[in-house]
Each structure stands twice: as structure tokens, then as C-alpha cells.
Amino acid sequence: MAELTIDAVVFDVLGTLVDEPAGLRAGIRALTPSASPYPYPSASPSLGDSGTERLLLLWQRHIEREQGRVVDGDRPYLPSDALDREAAEIVARAAGAVDPAAGAAPDAVASLARAARRLPPWPDTVAGLARLAELFPLIGLSNASRTALLELNAHAGLRWHQALSAEDARTYKPDPEVYWLAVTVAGLPPERLLMVAAHAWDLRGAQALGLRTAYVARPVGDPPTSSDRFDLYAEDLADLADQLGVS
């Protein structure tokens, strides 16, 4: 710990502080099949666990692909709200909640898209943030849009001194411009900031800009590889606080 001197902590939100898959699963399970006599073959009054997981994967792949296209310059920037709406329509159609012949069902799609803003916090999140906030300024840094981030924070009860959206950089992590938002707001050299995430790819992006890094294990995260070298590895936020010397 003597070698790690930091003045502020930057947190990823989706997956790190809130259980994104759990919230999306709830939205998917709430879908009801269309009354059309020609629903998709996958449609079922009860999706079941396997059907829900298949649709969740469909959502996740769309978001990952389209954010990647934005970062690569293959698609103009769109805020996360718009990408969530696209993913919601794809999933609603695949679930049979939308009649393919009649076009989109606004209510079903909008309701599912809103599920991306109603994500439950991990059990240690709220207490962990409150504990860390006693010693450090806390900055949330998310790919979620400003509007989505506001609702996410309110729903999950997240405590911040500042919450930053990738929307302000008009790109997505791991583009360096997003991490630079936190550096600029903090007014500190990158090496005085600690980026905390459950996604190794996110930490690599922060690391490339010079931020210090802490991996927090989550069931839905992206685990480090054998070649990753992060500054801290924590089981949860309580463990992270212990390692940072927070009483």
C-alpha cells in the first residue's frame, strides 16, 4: 500500500456497482407474447431460464457490438438510451412480444428499454461507497447516458461526489477520451486516480492513460488474464476499502 498513493477513486457502474444482467432479466421476463397469430418461433408465454438467458445474450451482444462500432468510428455516436432502445426492439421481436408484420410495439419496447435503468446494486455496493466516501472523493464514470445514469443512481441508491457519462465525450469506454473526463474533473494527474471496475478491459483502458487500477470480482464481470497487472485485486468493496486503509 505504501506504493499506491491516490487522491480520488473512479468507479465503473454497470456490472461493477449494479447487477446489470439481473435488471435486464426482469425486463425480459415481463415481456408478454404478441396476440399476432405469427409470433417468432421462440415466443412463449413463459420464456423459462434458457429463453431468458438467450435473449439477454442477444441484448448484450448488440450493445457491445454497437458501442465498439462507435469507438472504431464505424458509426456516429448515439447515447446509450438509443442503443438500449435498439436492443429492446431486437429482444422484444425475438421474444414474440412484437408482431413482425405490424412493426414495433412502442409500449413493450419502451418498457424493456427502461429496464436498463432499473438495475439493482450488489449487496456490498451502497455501504462500500459510503465507507470509501469518508476518505476519498468518488467519481462515477459510466457508458450510460446522462439521463440513464441519473435514473440508475437514484434507483440503486449510489453515492457520488461526481457522476460522469461517456456521453460528454461522445464515445464509449475504452476510448481514452472517456477516462480523460475523470482526470479533467478531478484536476489531478492520472496516476493519482484509482479506477475501479469488474471488467479487465475497462481497467486496461484506464491503465493506458496512466490511472491506477483496482479489479473487483463480480459474477458478471470480465476477469483479468494472466498477463494483466492491476494495482489491487479485491473480493468486494469492503475488501477494497480495507486495502485502501479506510477504517
N, C-alpha and C positions, 0 to 999 in steps of 0.2 A: 504493500500500500504506500510505502514511502515514495515510490517512483511515480505514483499516479496522483497528480495534483490537479484538481478540476475546480471550476467555479460555477458551473451550471450543468444541468442534466437535461438532455433532449430525448424525448420518448417517441418511438413509433406508436401508433394507436391500434390499427386494425390487426388483430391476431396477437399483438403484444399485450395490450391492456383490455381488449374486449374480445369475446369469443365470436368472431365473425361467422364461422360456419353454423353455430347454434342459432343465431338470429336469422340467417338465410333459410335454414331448415324449417324454422317456424313459419316463415312466409310461404315457403313451398308447400308445406302441409296444409296451409289454409286455402290453397287453390281448390276450386271445385270444377269438375269437368263441364265443358260446354254442353248445351242442350242440342247441339248440332247432331244429326244422325251420322256425320262423318268425322268423328274426332280422330286425332292421331292414334295409331295403334297402341301407343304407350299409355293412353289415357286410362285412368282407373279411378273409381270413387275413393279408393284407398290406395295411395301410392306404395305404401309399405316402405321399410327401411332401404331396400335396394333401389327402389324407384326414386326415393328422395335423394339418395346419395348420387345417383346418376344425374339427376337434374342439378344438384349442387355443383357437380364437376363441370357440367355444361356452362353454368354461370361463371365459375372461377376461370375456366379456360378462355371464355370470351373477354373477361376483364383483363386478364394477364396479357392476352394477345393484343388487344386494342391499346392498352397502355404502352406496351412495347412498341407498337407502331408509331405512337405519338413521340416517344423518346427517340426513335430512329429517324423521325422526320418523314415517315411514310403516310402520316395522317395529320391533318390540322388538329391543334389542341381542342379538346372538349372536356368540360369539367366532369367529375365523377358522376354527378347526377345524370348526365346524358348517357354515359356508358352503362350505368345501372339500369336506366330505362331500356336500353337496347338488350341488355342481358335478361331483364324481366320479361320482355316480349318473346325472346327466344325460348325461355324456360316455360312461359305460360302456353305457348304453342305446343311445345313438346309434351307438356302435361295434359294437353287436351282441354285446357281452360279457355282456349280461344278457337273459334271456328275458323279454319283456314280459308274457307270460301267467303267469309263475311268480313275479314280483316281483323284488326286489333280490337280487343275488348278493353276500353280505357280503364274501367274500374279495376278489373283483375290485374292488369299490368301495373297500374299506379300503386295498388295496394302491395304488390310484390316488390316493386322498386323501393317503397318506403321501408320495407323490412331491412334494407341495407343500412338504415339509420337507427334501428331499434336493436342494438346488439348488447347482450349482457356482459358486464365486466367479469373478469376472472375473480375468484373468491378473495384473492390477496390484493387486488388492484387498488381499491379505494383506500384501505388502511395503509398500504405501501406508499402510495403517493402522498398521503397526509404526513407520514413519517419522514419521507425524503424532503418534503417541502419545509420542514423545520430547519434544514441546514443548507439547502440549495434552491436557487431559482429553477423552476420546472418549465420546460418548453415542450409543448406537443407539436409534432411535425408529421403531418399525415397526407397521404394521397387523396383523401376525401376532400370534397369541395368545401368552401367556407360555410355554406348553408348546411351541408351534411354534417360537417364537423361540429357545428353548433348543436344540432339535434343529438348527435352521438354523445357529446359531452354531457348534455342535460339528461339524457336517458340513462347513461351509465354512472352518473354522479362523479365524473372525473374532475380533479382539481388541478388547475394550471395557474401559472403566473402569466403565461402567454401561449396561445394556440395558433399555430401556423398551418396554412393549407398550401399544398403544391399548386393550387390554382393561382397563387400570387406569382409563381414562376412560369406558369403556363406550360408546364411539363410534368412529368412524374418521376418519382424515385425509381431507379437510382441515378437519374440525371444530377450531376453536381450542382446545378442551379438550385435544386430544392434544398439541399443541405446548406447551401450558402445563405438561404433565408434565415436559418437559425444563427449562423455565425454573425450575420449583419445585425439582427435584433439583439443578440447578446452583447455585441460590441467587444468581443473577446477574440483572441487568436484561436483558430480551430482546435489546437491541442489542449485548450482549457475547457473544452466542452466534451461531455461524455454522451455518446449516442447509445441508447438502449433499445434493443429490438429482439424479437424472437425469430427474425429472418436473417440468415447469414448473408444473403445477397444485399440486404439493406445495410448491414454493418460494413460490408466491403465497399459500398458506395460512399459511406461516411468516412471510412478509413482512407479512401483515395484522396479525400480533401483535407486530411490531416486530423480529423476528430479522433478522440479516444473512443473505444468501443466496449460494450458490455452485452454479452449474449444472455438472454433469459429464456430458459426452456419452457416451451408451451407445446401441448399436444398437436397444435395445428401449425407450428412454425416450420421454418426451413433450417434444419440442423447444420452446424458447422461441418466442414470436411476436414480431413486430416491435415490439409495444407493451410487452413485458417489459423490465424494467430490474433485473437482478440485479447484486450487487456483484462477483462473479467468474464467469468462464466458463473451464472447464478441459477439456482433452482427456482427461485421466485423473487418477488420484490422484497420480501422480508430478508432473504439471504443477501440480496444486493445491498440493502440498507446496512446490514451487518458489515459487509465487506467495505463499504464506504465510511464506516465509523460513525453511523448515525445511531444515537442511543435510543 
